[in-house]
Amino acid sequence: TSTPPVQSTKSEYYKEVTIEFVSLGGGLNQPMVLSLEGKNSSAHEGIVLTGWTLVTNEGKYSVPKVANLYSPSVPGVPPEDIYLRAGGEVNFYSGKNQQGNQQAIRSALGEWQIWLGQDFLASPHGAVVLRDSKGKTVSEYKY
């Protein structure tokens, strides 16, 4: 009998998108923040993050499609996938955005904001794992 191949738990995008920064907030109305950064290799010019999952000690959070506020002059633009290239950022926030809701937005050419409307990081210590749409590990971060 043959042994089935071992399935890797690491994504094909492993370390091409990294968890770069975690802040537990505090102070005067400072939200929790977690930042992802694109470190794309030659294998992937850009990566669609929509459908990926951020897993923390507090729960699982899916990466949604986002409203494009970078081009507000175009009315009725449908939500778009988060497409991350090298140097681009995706920031998760615990609060609500400036419009007072939890809408995910594209605020600049290479910056995306996902407002979760709730605390999503364990305090004072925890771990975060970013998983791709197949559930495989892309990046891990302990704080």
N, C-alpha and C positions, 0 to 999 in steps of 0.2 A: 504494500500500500504506500501511496505517496503522501507526504505531509503537505497540507495546504499552505500557500505562502502567507507569511506573517503580514498583517495589515498595519502599516505605519499609522501612528496617531498624529504625526506631523503633516501639516498641509503642504501642498506644492508651493504655497505662498509664505512658508515659514520664514520669519524675520524679514520679509519684504514689506510688511506693515508691522510696526512695533508700537507697543505701549511706551510712550516716552515720559509721561508726567502724570502724577496723581496728587491732588490737593483735597484735603478733607474739609475745606471751607473754614467756617468759623468767622470770628470778627463781626463786623457790621454788614449783615446781609450778604456775606460771601458764599456763593454756592460751591458744592463739591464739583471738582473738575477732573476729567480724565482725558488725556490727549493721545491720539494715535498719529503716527507720522508715516508717510510713504517712503520706503527705502528701496524702491523697485530696482530689481536687477535687470540684466539684459534679457532675462527670460520673459518678463512681463512689462511692457511699456506703461500700462495702467491697469488697475484692478478695480472691478465693480464690487463694492462692499455691501450693497443692498442685499439683505437676506442673511448676512453674517450675524453672529451672536456675541455679545459681551457677557461673560459669566463672572459674577462676583459672589462674595459670601452672602450677599443680600438677595440675589436672584439672577434671572436671565433677562437680557434686554436685546431685542432684535434691532438691527440697523435698518431703518425704513427708507422709503423714497423721500425726497426733500423738495420743498418749495424753493424756487430760485429767486432770491431777493437781490441777487447781483444785477439782474436786468429787470428792475421793477417797471420800466416803461412799456413792457410788452404784457398787455392784459391777458388773463386766461391761460397762462403757461401751465401745462400739467406738471405734477410732481415728477422729478427725475431721479435716476439712480445716482448713488454716490460713487463717483469714479475717481480713484485716488492715484496720483502719479508721484514720482520722487519729489520730496519736499512739501507735498500737500499735507494738510492737517484735517483731522476730524476731532472735534471736541464734544464730549458728553458733559452736560450740566445737570445738577440736581434740581434747579429751579425752573421757572417759566421764562420764556423769551421776552423781549421788549414789547411784543404785541400782547403779552399777558396770557399766552397759551403754551402748549407743549409741542407746537409744530416744529419739525426739523427744518432747518433752513440752510441755504447756501448763501453765505454772507460776503464772499469775495471769490475771485477766480479759483484759488486753491484752498479755500477754507470752508468747512462744513460745520454746522452746529446742530447738536441733537439735544433737545431739552426734555428731560425725563419727568420733571414735575414732582420728583420725590428723591429722598436720599437713596443712593445706590451703592455706597461704599461702606464697609464695616469700619468701625472706629474703635481703638486707635490703630489697629493693624489688620491686614487682610491680604487677599490674593485676588488677582484678576486674570482671566484667560480670554483671549480673543479667538473665536472659532469661525472657520469659513462655513459656507453653505452646506458642506458635507459633514460638518461637526468635527473637523480636524483642527488641531492647534496651530495657530498662526503666530501668537506671541503670548508670553506669560510675564507677570509682574507681581512681585511681593513688596509690600510696604509695611 
